[in-house]
């Protein structure tokens, strides 16, 4: 019987200098600190290189500020790789998966999962909006940004550049939470599913609180946290099924790419949190719609005949 690819991936970490429980805990804390510190330093460097003054991001257009933000995630790659090698002696290839390579087949499967999730989500969304009486409000909200000016200039060129930047950004998050943290925790405590699955998930969801402005109502904060947790649960399931993070990176990147692209097309604010706050839907309704989307994505991920399931070997 073929060995589980997830266990093969964990063996790569077990063969390194994992150490005891204290060292693993220190690794989780330091990896998060190293990632955020390197991202902050790279952000400052990018702003200075572009001649930014005290106003920072506010001096640039939406395209420029979004580009700087996404490129800053390269700092997370640097911080995590450096921390893994210094603390555990793990080379960069061990983070990708059981084959020690970034697998493009699961990656494109993850991309298609996000697309299929969006397609499957639409009829569920419209059915819910109609049943809850929010359909008219949603249609009015959708029409408002277009009346405000439509897509900004340069959108086509930016749309081409946005996807590789989304891969950079989403890959950094998946590498930190599903790659580094999940791998070392599961390598040390494989039977303790609750530990190696929930701790990175809680940290990933909690980190998204910082992106919510202080003016955002509490309900919207919970929308953001629960959606991030749902996304993290799906990418964790993908990592477990594939024995690596390639599919999770593809799914996460395509999800973020679609969100940013739709916001730019609407001519509205490029911040997903601002878009949620101005959607006109109450927090509970937003939670329901996001739950429908996550359920649609989970269906696309777990169906063996669809791309991701077939490309990672799920059986019908």
C-alpha positions as CSV (number, residue, x, y, z in Angstrom):
1,X,0.0,0.0,0.0
2,X,1.4,3.4,-1.0
3,X,2.4,5.6,1.9
4,X,0.3,8.7,2.7
5,X,1.8,11.7,0.9
6,X,1.1,13.9,3.9
7,X,3.2,11.6,6.1
8,X,6.0,11.7,3.6
9,X,5.9,15.4,3.8
10,X,6.0,15.3,7.6
11,X,9.0,12.9,7.4
12,X,11.0,15.7,5.8
13,X,10.5,17.8,8.9
14,X,11.0,14.8,11.3
15,X,14.5,14.3,9.8
16,X,15.5,17.9,10.7
17,X,16.3,19.5,14.0
18,X,12.7,19.7,15.3
19,X,13.6,19.5,19.0
20,X,11.2,19.4,21.9
21,X,7.8,21.0,22.4
22,X,9.3,24.3,23.5
23,X,11.4,24.6,20.4
24,X,8.3,23.9,18.2
25,X,6.3,26.6,20.1
26,X,9.2,29.0,19.7
27,X,9.3,28.3,16.0
28,X,5.6,29.1,15.6
29,X,6.0,32.4,17.5
30,X,9.2,33.4,15.8
31,X,8.0,32.5,12.3
32,X,5.1,34.8,12.7
33,X,7.3,37.6,14.1
34,X,9.9,37.1,11.4
35,X,7.3,37.1,8.6
36,X,5.6,40.3,9.8
37,X,8.9,42.1,10.5
38,X,10.3,41.3,7.1
39,X,7.0,42.3,5.4
40,X,7.0,45.6,7.3
41,X,10.7,46.4,6.4
42,X,10.1,45.5,2.8
43,X,7.0,47.8,2.7
44,X,9.0,50.7,4.1
45,X,11.8,50.0,1.5
46,X,9.2,50.0,-1.3
47,X,7.6,53.2,-0.2
48,X,11.0,54.9,0.2
49,X,12.0,53.7,-3.3
50,X,8.9,55.3,-4.7
51,X,9.5,58.6,-3.0
52,X,6.7,58.3,-0.5
53,X,6.4,61.0,2.2
54,X,4.8,60.9,5.6
55,X,1.4,60.1,4.0
56,X,2.6,56.6,2.9
57,X,0.0,54.7,0.9
58,X,-2.4,57.6,0.7
59,X,-0.1,59.4,-1.8
60,X,-0.5,56.7,-4.4
61,X,-3.4,55.6,-6.7
62,X,-5.3,52.4,-5.9
63,X,-3.3,50.5,-8.4
64,X,0.1,51.6,-7.0
65,X,-0.9,51.2,-3.3
66,X,-2.3,47.7,-4.0
67,X,0.8,46.8,-5.9
68,X,3.1,47.9,-3.0
69,X,1.0,46.0,-0.5
70,X,1.0,42.7,-2.5
71,X,4.7,43.0,-3.3
72,X,5.5,43.4,0.4
73,X,4.4,39.8,1.0
74,X,7.7,38.8,-0.5
75,X,9.1,39.7,3.0
76,X,7.1,36.8,4.5
77,X,8.9,34.4,2.1
78,X,12.3,35.7,3.2
79,X,11.4,35.6,6.9
80,X,10.0,32.1,6.9
81,X,12.7,30.5,4.8
82,X,15.4,32.1,7.0
83,X,13.7,31.1,10.2
84,X,13.2,27.4,9.1
85,X,16.8,27.1,8.1
86,X,18.2,28.8,11.2
87,X,16.0,27.0,13.8
88,X,15.5,23.6,12.2
89,X,18.0,23.2,9.3
90,X,15.0,22.9,6.8
91,X,15.8,23.8,3.2
92,X,13.2,25.7,1.1
93,X,12.2,22.6,-0.9
94,X,10.8,20.9,2.2
95,X,8.0,23.4,2.6
96,X,6.3,22.7,-0.8
97,X,5.2,19.1,-0.2
98,X,5.9,15.4,-0.3
99,X,7.8,15.7,-3.7
100,X,10.0,18.7,-2.5
101,X,8.7,20.6,-5.6
102,X,5.9,23.1,-6.2
103,X,3.3,21.0,-8.1
104,X,1.6,22.8,-10.9
105,X,-1.1,20.3,-11.5
106,X,-2.7,20.6,-8.0
107,X,-2.0,24.4,-8.2
108,X,-4.2,24.7,-11.3
109,X,-6.7,22.4,-9.7
110,X,-6.9,24.8,-6.8
111,X,-7.4,27.7,-9.2
112,X,-10.3,25.9,-10.9
113,X,-11.8,25.0,-7.5
114,X,-12.0,28.8,-6.7
115,X,-13.6,29.4,-10.1
116,X,-16.1,26.6,-9.7
117,X,-16.9,27.7,-6.2
118,X,-17.8,31.2,-7.5
119,X,-20.0,29.7,-10.3
120,X,-21.7,27.3,-8.0
121,X,-22.1,30.0,-5.4
122,X,-24.1,32.4,-7.6
123,X,-27.4,30.5,-7.8
124,X,-27.2,29.8,-4.1
125,X,-26.6,33.5,-3.4
126,X,-29.5,34.7,-5.6
127,X,-31.8,32.2,-4.0
128,X,-30.9,33.3,-0.5
129,X,-31.2,37.0,-1.4
130,X,-34.6,36.5,-2.9
131,X,-35.8,34.4,0.0
132,X,-34.5,36.9,2.6
133,X,-35.9,40.0,0.8
134,X,-32.4,41.4,0.1
135,X,-32.5,41.0,-3.6
136,X,-33.6,44.5,-4.5
137,X,-31.0,46.0,-2.1
138,X,-28.2,43.9,-3.5
139,X,-29.1,44.9,-7.1
140,X,-29.1,48.5,-6.1
141,X,-25.8,48.2,-4.4
142,X,-24.3,46.5,-7.4
143,X,-25.4,49.2,-9.7
144,X,-24.1,52.1,-7.6
145,X,-20.4,51.7,-8.2
146,X,-20.8,51.6,-12.0
147,X,-22.7,54.9,-11.9
148,X,-19.8,56.4,-10.0
149,X,-17.5,56.1,-12.9
150,X,-17.0,52.4,-13.8
151,X,-13.6,50.6,-14.1
152,X,-10.6,52.9,-13.6
153,X,-8.1,53.5,-16.4
154,X,-5.4,50.9,-16.9
155,X,-7.5,48.0,-15.5
156,X,-6.7,45.6,-18.3
157,X,-2.9,45.9,-17.7
158,X,-3.3,45.7,-14.0
159,X,-5.5,42.6,-14.3
160,X,-2.7,40.9,-16.1
161,X,-0.2,41.8,-13.4
162,X,-2.6,41.2,-10.5
163,X,-2.6,37.4,-10.8
164,X,1.2,36.8,-10.2
165,X,1.0,39.3,-7.4
166,X,-1.9,37.4,-5.9
167,X,0.2,34.2,-6.1
168,X,3.0,36.0,-4.3
169,X,0.6,37.2,-1.5
170,X,-1.4,34.0,-1.1
171,X,1.6,31.8,-1.4
172,X,3.3,33.7,1.5
173,X,0.3,33.1,3.7
174,X,-0.1,29.5,2.8
175,X,3.7,28.9,3.2
176,X,3.6,30.4,6.7
177,X,0.4,28.9,8.1
178,X,-0.2,25.6,6.1
179,X,3.4,25.1,5.1
180,X,5.7,25.9,8.0
181,X,3.4,25.8,11.0
182,X,1.2,22.9,10.0
183,X,4.2,20.8,8.9
184,X,6.3,21.2,12.1
185,X,3.3,20.8,14.4
186,X,2.0,17.7,12.7
187,X,5.5,16.2,12.4
188,X,5.9,16.5,16.2
189,X,2.3,15.7,17.2
190,X,0.7,13.8,14.3
191,X,-2.1,12.1,16.3
192,X,-3.1,15.4,17.9
193,X,-5.2,16.6,15.0
194,X,-6.7,19.4,17.0
195,X,-3.3,21.0,17.7
196,X,-1.7,21.0,14.3
197,X,-5.0,21.9,12.5
198,X,-6.5,24.5,14.8
199,X,-3.5,26.5,16.0
200,X,-2.4,27.7,12.5
201,X,-6.1,28.2,11.6
202,X,-6.7,30.4,14.7
203,X,-3.6,32.5,14.0
204,X,-4.5,32.9,10.4
205,X,-8.1,34.1,11.2
206,X,-6.9,36.3,14.1
207,X,-4.3,38.0,11.9
208,X,-7.1,39.2,9.6
209,X,-8.6,41.2,12.5
210,X,-5.8,43.8,11.9
211,X,-7.1,44.6,8.5
212,X,-10.5,45.7,9.8
213,X,-10.7,49.5,10.5
214,X,-11.7,50.7,14.0
215,X,-14.9,52.2,12.5
216,X,-16.1,48.8,11.3
217,X,-19.0,47.5,13.4
218,X,-18.4,44.5,15.5
219,X,-20.6,42.3,13.3
220,X,-18.4,43.0,10.3
221,X,-15.3,42.0,12.3
222,X,-16.9,38.6,12.9
223,X,-17.7,38.3,9.2
224,X,-14.1,38.8,8.4
225,X,-12.8,36.4,11.0
226,X,-15.2,33.6,10.2
227,X,-14.6,33.9,6.5
228,X,-10.8,33.8,7.0
229,X,-11.3,30.7,9.2
230,X,-13.4,29.0,6.6
231,X,-10.9,29.7,3.9
232,X,-8.1,28.4,6.2
233,X,-10.1,25.2,6.8
234,X,-10.5,24.5,3.1
235,X,-6.8,25.2,2.3
236,X,-5.8,23.0,5.3
237,X,-8.0,20.2,3.9
238,X,-6.3,20.7,0.6
239,X,-2.9,20.5,2.2
240,X,-3.8,17.3,4.0
241,X,-5.2,15.7,0.9
242,X,-2.4,16.6,-1.4
243,X,0.5,16.3,1.0
244,X,1.7,19.8,0.1
245,X,0.6,23.4,-0.3
246,X,0.5,23.8,-4.1
247,X,-3.3,23.3,-4.5
248,X,-3.9,25.6,-1.4
249,X,-1.8,28.3,-3.0
250,X,-3.7,28.1,-6.3
251,X,-7.1,28.2,-4.6
252,X,-6.2,31.1,-2.2
253,X,-4.6,33.1,-5.0
254,X,-7.5,32.7,-7.4
255,X,-10.0,33.6,-4.7
256,X,-8.1,36.8,-3.8
257,X,-7.6,37.6,-7.5
258,X,-11.3,37.4,-8.2
259,X,-12.1,39.6,-5.2
260,X,-9.7,42.3,-6.1
261,X,-10.6,42.2,-9.8
262,X,-14.4,42.5,-9.1
263,X,-13.7,45.5,-6.8
264,X,-11.6,47.2,-9.4
265,X,-14.3,46.5,-12.1
266,X,-16.9,48.0,-9.9
267,X,-14.9,51.2,-9.6
268,X,-15.3,50.9,-5.8
269,X,-12.9,50.7,-2.9
270,X,-10.2,48.1,-3.4
271,X,-10.4,47.0,0.3
272,X,-12.6,43.9,0.7
273,X,-13.4,45.1,4.2
274,X,-14.7,48.5,2.9
275,X,-16.7,46.6,0.3
276,X,-18.3,44.4,2.9
277,X,-19.2,47.4,5.1
278,X,-20.8,49.3,2.2
279,X,-22.6,46.2,0.8
280,X,-26.0,47.2,2.3
281,X,-26.4,43.7,3.8
282,X,-26.5,43.1,7.6
283,X,-23.6,41.1,9.1
284,X,-25.8,38.0,9.6
285,X,-26.7,38.0,5.9
286,X,-23.1,38.4,4.9
287,X,-22.1,35.5,7.1
288,X,-24.8,33.3,5.3
289,X,-23.7,34.4,1.9
290,X,-20.0,33.7,2.7
291,X,-21.0,30.3,4.2
292,X,-22.7,29.5,0.9
293,X,-19.6,30.4,-1.0
294,X,-17.3,28.3,1.2
295,X,-19.7,25.4,0.9
296,X,-19.6,25.7,-2.9
297,X,-15.8,25.7,-2.8
298,X,-15.7,22.7,-0.5
299,X,-18.0,20.8,-3.0
300,X,-15.6,21.7,-5.8
301,X,-12.6,20.5,-3.8
302,X,-14.1,17.2,-2.6
303,X,-15.7,16.0,-5.8
304,X,-13.4,13.4,-7.3
305,X,-14.4,14.0,-10.9
306,X,-13.7,17.7,-10.7
307,X,-10.1,19.0,-11.4
308,X,-8.6,19.2,-7.9
309,X,-10.0,15.9,-6.7
310,X,-8.9,14.1,-9.9
311,X,-5.5,15.7,-10.1
312,X,-4.5,14.8,-6.5
313,X,-5.8,11.3,-6.9
314,X,-9.1,11.4,-5.0
315,X,-11.2,8.3,-5.8
316,X,-14.8,8.3,-6.8
